[in-house]
Amino acid sequence: VGMEDSISSDRWERPVISYARVEGARSAPVAQLALPPMMMSITASDKSQRIPSWGIGLEISEQAMKSTTMDLVGMAVARQAAIEANERAQGYILSLLNGDTDLGMVALSTIAGKVVKANTLDTSIVAAGVLTYTAWLKWLTKNANYRTITHVMTDLAGLLSIRAMYAAEKVASGSKDNPSGMDINVSVVNPNWPTQVKFVLTNDANWPANTFMGIDARYGVHRVNSLTAQYSAIESFALKRSTALRIDKGELVYRLFDEAFEVLSLTL
């Protein structure tokens, strides 16, 4: 999450950023009393959006209260919350790729040049699901002046293709002997060159095969929390001899800057 906001309402006016390309704007000499070039304009959306909210409850009988510790109840609630949060995060990741019509977020595949195939970066690739070191580096450095890929989302098959790529590169580089007996290591110091890429493994069955989604985590994702939706309450039912607990929260997640995203496909 590059930016996180908490608002005291269950409705949200999304900022509308109007620009050809923020990163493409450049400063220019400005004459006296003249206006500088504008890189973008930010306005409020004419249509407010409701922040979705979720609620969950827990009920325990009076008899169980006598033999159940609060530690056990807390452990059960924490376990459920952790599993649900993970599932929701998987859904958010998929929506960042495929879009969300409710949020006015289009699929990345509909944006020109946003999805690139590995075999167009390295013509030696002749089979689907295969990735080479050349194609990997070309993709990581694609549009490197505008973003640095810090996180990559893919499934297990995609992660295994990365492992196979590095194994093949290690064998290829190890087979070459330097006749001079001197090894010179290369260190790239460009500020936008990724020194390490973190992988987020998704097990969502709807994730498209042979697909990698790269994100610059500094600018990619905006999460909005609703303070109004956050709610908890306890109620006792005398006739049922039980006590119930309810917990609510509300949030939404969307792409902040499309320039922070890149997609690599291993399909032919």
C-alpha positions in Angstrom: 0.0 0.0 0.0 1.6 3.2 -1.2 -1.0 5.5 0.5 -3.6 4.9 3.2 -6.4 7.2 4.3 -9.0 7.0 7.0 -12.1 9.0 6.6 -15.0 9.7 9.0 -17.7 8.7 6.5 -18.9 5.6 4.6 -18.9 7.5 1.3 -15.8 8.7 -0.5 -15.1 11.1 -3.2 -12.3 9.7 -5.3 -9.8 12.3 -6.5 -9.8 12.6 -10.3 -6.2 13.1 -11.6 -6.3 14.6 -15.1 -2.9 14.3 -16.8 -1.4 13.0 -20.0 1.5 11.6 -18.0 2.6 13.1 -14.7 6.1 11.6 -15.0 6.4 13.0 -18.6 5.9 16.7 -17.5 9.0 18.8 -17.4 9.9 22.2 -15.9 10.6 25.0 -18.3 12.0 28.6 -18.1 9.2 30.9 -17.0 9.0 34.6 -17.9 8.0 37.2 -15.4 4.3 37.2 -14.6 3.9 34.0 -16.7 2.4 30.8 -15.4 4.6 27.7 -15.2 3.7 24.6 -17.1 1.1 22.4 -15.3 1.9 18.7 -14.9 -1.6 17.8 -13.9 -4.9 18.9 -12.3 -6.7 17.2 -9.4 -10.4 17.5 -8.9 -13.0 15.7 -6.8 -15.2 13.1 -8.5 -18.7 14.2 -9.4 -19.9 10.8 -8.1 -19.2 9.7 -4.6 -18.7 6.0 -3.8 -19.9 4.0 -0.9 -17.1 2.2 1.0 -18.0 -1.5 1.2 -18.3 -2.8 4.8 -18.1 -6.3 6.3 -19.5 -7.6 9.6 -19.0 -10.8 11.5 -20.4 -12.1 14.8 -19.7 -14.5 17.6 -22.2 -16.0 20.0 -21.4 -18.0 23.1 -23.8 -19.7 25.5 -24.0 -18.9 29.2 -22.9 -22.5 30.0 -19.9 -22.3 27.7 -18.9 -18.9 29.2 -18.3 -20.7 32.5 -15.8 -23.2 31.0 -14.3 -21.1 28.2 -11.4 -18.7 28.7 -11.1 -15.4 27.0 -7.8 -16.5 25.6 -9.5 -19.3 23.6 -12.1 -16.9 22.3 -9.5 -14.4 21.3 -7.5 -17.1 19.6 -10.5 -18.2 17.6 -11.3 -14.6 16.5 -7.7 -13.8 15.6 -7.5 -17.0 13.5 -10.7 -16.2 11.6 -9.6 -12.5 11.1 -6.2 -13.6 9.7 -7.6 -16.1 7.2 -10.3 -13.7 6.1 -7.8 -10.8 5.7 -5.6 -13.1 3.5 -8.5 -14.0 1.3 -9.6 -10.4 0.9 -6.0 -9.4 0.0 -6.0 -12.1 -2.7 -9.2 -10.6 -4.1 -7.7 -7.1 -4.0 -4.6 -8.3 -5.9 -6.8 -9.9 -8.6 -8.9 -6.7 -8.9 -5.7 -4.6 -9.4 -5.0 -6.8 -12.4 -8.5 -7.3 -13.8 -10.1 -4.0 -12.7 -13.2 -3.2 -10.8 -16.2 -1.6 -12.4 -17.6 -0.4 -9.1 -14.5 1.7 -8.6 -14.2 2.8 -12.2 -10.9 0.8 -12.5 -10.3 -0.8 -15.9 -8.3 -4.0 -16.4 -4.6 -3.5 -17.0 -4.9 -5.5 -20.3 -7.0 -2.7 -21.7 -4.3 -0.1 -21.3 -2.0 0.2 -24.3 1.5 -1.3 -23.8 0.8 -2.4 -20.2 0.9 -6.1 -20.9 4.0 -7.4 -22.7 4.8 -11.0 -23.8 8.1 -12.6 -22.8 8.8 -13.9 -26.3 8.7 -10.3 -27.7 11.5 -9.5 -25.3 13.6 -12.6 -26.1 12.9 -14.3 -29.4 14.6 -17.4 -28.2 11.5 -18.3 -26.2 9.4 -20.7 -28.3 7.2 -22.3 -25.6 4.6 -21.0 -23.2 5.5 -20.8 -19.6 9.2 -20.4 -20.3 11.1 -17.3 -19.0 14.7 -16.4 -19.8 17.1 -14.1 -17.9 17.2 -11.7 -20.9 13.4 -11.3 -21.0 13.2 -11.0 -17.2 15.8 -8.1 -17.1 14.2 -6.4 -20.1 10.8 -6.5 -18.3 12.2 -5.2 -15.0 13.9 -2.3 -16.7 11.0 -1.5 -19.1 9.9 2.1 -18.3 12.5 2.2 -15.6 12.6 6.0 -15.8 9.0 6.1 -14.4 8.9 3.3 -11.9 10.9 0.6 -10.1 9.2 -2.8 -9.7 9.5 -3.7 -6.0 6.8 -6.5 -5.8 5.7 -9.1 -8.3 2.4 -11.1 -8.0 2.1 -14.5 -9.5 1.0 -18.1 -8.8 3.1 -21.1 -7.9 3.7 -22.1 -11.5 5.0 -18.6 -12.3 7.3 -18.7 -9.3 8.7 -22.1 -10.5 9.4 -20.6 -13.9 11.5 -17.9 -12.2 13.4 -20.7 -10.3 14.0 -22.6 -13.6 15.2 -19.4 -15.2 17.8 -18.7 -12.5 18.9 -22.3 -12.5 19.4 -22.2 -16.3 21.3 -18.9 -16.0 23.6 -20.2 -13.3 24.5 -23.2 -15.5 25.0 -21.0 -18.5 27.2 -18.5 -16.7 29.2 -21.2 -14.9 30.1 -22.9 -18.2 32.1 -19.9 -19.4 35.7 -19.7 -18.3 37.7 -16.5 -18.2 41.0 -17.3 -19.9 42.7 -14.4 -18.1 41.9 -15.8 -14.7 40.4 -12.4 -13.7 36.7 -12.0 -12.8 35.1 -8.5 -13.0 31.8 -8.2 -11.3 29.2 -5.7 -12.6 27.2 -3.5 -10.2 24.4 -1.4 -11.7 24.0 1.8 -9.7 21.1 3.4 -11.6 18.6 4.7 -9.0 15.7 3.0 -10.6 17.4 -0.4 -10.9 15.7 -2.9 -8.5 18.3 -4.5 -6.2 15.7 -7.0 -4.9 12.3 -8.0 -6.0 9.8 -9.4 -3.5 7.3 -12.0 -4.6 3.7 -12.2 -3.5 2.3 -15.7 -4.2 -1.4 -15.9 -4.9 -3.4 -19.2 -4.7 -6.5 -17.6 -6.2 -8.0 -20.0 -8.7 -9.0 -17.1 -10.9 -5.5 -15.8 -11.4 -4.6 -16.1 -15.1 -1.9 -18.7 -15.9 1.6 -17.5 -17.0 1.0 -14.0 -15.7 3.3 -11.7 -13.6 2.0 -8.4 -12.3 4.8 -6.0 -11.1 4.1 -3.1 -8.8 6.1 -0.1 -7.6 4.8 -0.2 -4.0 5.6 3.4 -3.4 2.9 4.7 -5.8 0.7 1.7 -6.9 -2.0 1.1 -4.3 -4.3 3.4 -2.4 -6.4 2.0 0.5 -9.2 4.0 2.1 -10.6 3.0 5.5 -14.0 4.1 6.8 -13.9 5.1 10.5 -17.8 5.2 10.4 -17.9 1.5 9.3 -15.7 0.4 12.2 -18.0 -0.8 14.8 -18.1 -3.4 17.6 -20.9 -4.3 20.1 -21.8 -6.9 22.7 -25.4 -8.0 23.4 -26.8 -10.3 26.0 -29.8 -12.5 25.2 -31.6 -13.3 28.4 -34.1 -15.8 26.9 -31.4 -17.7 25.0 -28.9 -17.3 27.9 -26.1 -16.3 25.5 -23.9 -13.4 24.7 -23.1 -12.2 21.1 -20.3 -10.0 19.8 -20.3 -8.1 16.4 -17.3 -6.6 14.6 -17.6 -4.4 11.5 -15.1 -2.6 9.3 -15.0 -1.0 5.9 -12.3 -0.4 3.3 -11.6 -0.2 -0.4 -8.4 -0.7 -2.5 -7.7 0.6 -6.0 -4.8 1.5 -8.3 -3.5 5.0 -7.6 -1.1 5.4 -10.5 -1.3 3.0 -13.5 2.3 3.9 -14.3 3.3 1.9 -11.2 2.1 -1.4 -12.7 3.6 -3.7 -15.4 2.3 -7.1 -16.6 4.5 -9.9 -18.1 2.8 -12.8 -19.9 4.5 -16.1 -20.7 1.9 -17.1 -23.2 2.8 -17.1 -26.9 
